[in-house]
């Protein structure tokens, strides 16, 4: 049995264009990608260039891209069922030759900061401390797979330190201590360009919690009074008003006025769930359609639900992204108390950021928050469908592609529920996956408060995702996040593309029988 390997070849010094060379390689059980590359070099083509050193996954030198995944070639055991291999150099780096990339940007950056800090006596410890409870940044093998996977690096590599460098410096708590005279000091604030999309973590072959390192560095920078002005204004707005737009918090139920929904109606009747709407759906008119659709679904299913209204505050996630843990803890405590006061224990939210914060973060920072049951709307819709509580119309036909929100997918592990809900609407629905999906899905660009700090970066990243959606040939770009929907719709509109962007709950609401149009409230 043989494997077919297509390898991208490119030699900048030759002046020619990049091209693919194809090789047939005998397969042996347990062979790695590095074994395959060495076989090609030794038996077929001694001009092929690739890096390798230790051969046991400790040095990180052999990182390449295999079938669109960042891998260590010495660790990647080939599957005999995967006969077609496409091997390319790491993205986001200049190519030296073939599979060898130029690491100078990272190597020079890390060494220059460390040497400067040592000469100025800024840092007493130049080796990050090890964490006895789990992976530490000192376990980083500097393979740079994280930087190849980072969507921000793709757009602004020269203006962004990058996840590997930021995480490396974070281990030494160095960035927050650098004065303006440090090398490339304007790049310090580039830590706030991080989308917190966790694509770097998903790509890391040693499973380092890079996202946590990046978030910790933001916290250090904020404590050192280095929070960018625009993000400082966002934090102040949330602290003053309880929401991200600075609106009166009483405005949180404006979306429900046309449907007659009011918080606290039928107060004598115990609600089954709290619908936690979130800032984006509550206050952006362009996303009112999401809570309106979900309310219609709940009414059709006969679910008694409670809307917190002005008692609902921002979940605190934007403050966490700004590195402001204590401020976020205050909002978390107040929201948790409001939920307890309602007497309802089950929370359903259409916002993945709220979902992740309420389900994962709150139990870490607020007492008794682990007692709350938090469910995303798509998971709850699956429950309703399984109980046959949703009266759906006869089959509808559509081609749909689904965008995985970062906070719902990579951060919370919810990949199947949205897809299963879409598929359940009709056997005539074709679900087409984008080139990057599930744990490798590209961010929409709207995460990490980056839209506030660098709106042009959000736009560039959203366009890249829109292009992937268009490439599927689908007529509908579905997602399960109001923020993703809003950002992707803006990208579609600005590109002048004919593609509908909709939340999964909207698709479900549109599939309800006409008899389900009546509105009630709870």
Secondary structure, DSSP 8 states (H G I E B T S, - for coil): -EEEEEEEE--GGGT---EEEEEEEE--TT-BHHHHHHHHHHHT-TT-----SSSSSSS-TTEEEETTEEEETTT-B--TT--EEEEE--TTS-EEETTEE--HHHHHHHHHHHHHHHHTT--S-SS----TTS--GGG-----HHHHH-HHHHHHGGG---HHHHHHHHHTT-GGG--TTSTTGGGGGGGGG-----HHHHH-TT---HHHHHHHHHHHHHHTT---HHHHHHHHHHHHHSSSS---GGGGGGGGGGGT--TTTTTTS--SEEEE--HHHHH-GGGHHHHHHHHHHHHHHT--EEE-GGG----SHHHHHTT-HHHHHHHHHHHHHHHHHHT--EEEES-HHHHHIIIIIHHHHSTTGGGSEEEEHHHHHHHHHHTT-S-B-S---EEEEE---TTTTTTT---HHHHHHHHHT-TTEEE---SS-GGG----S--TTHHHH-HHHHHHHHHHHHHHHHHTT-SEEEES-HHHHHHHHHHHHHHT---EEEEHHHHHHHTB-GGGG-----
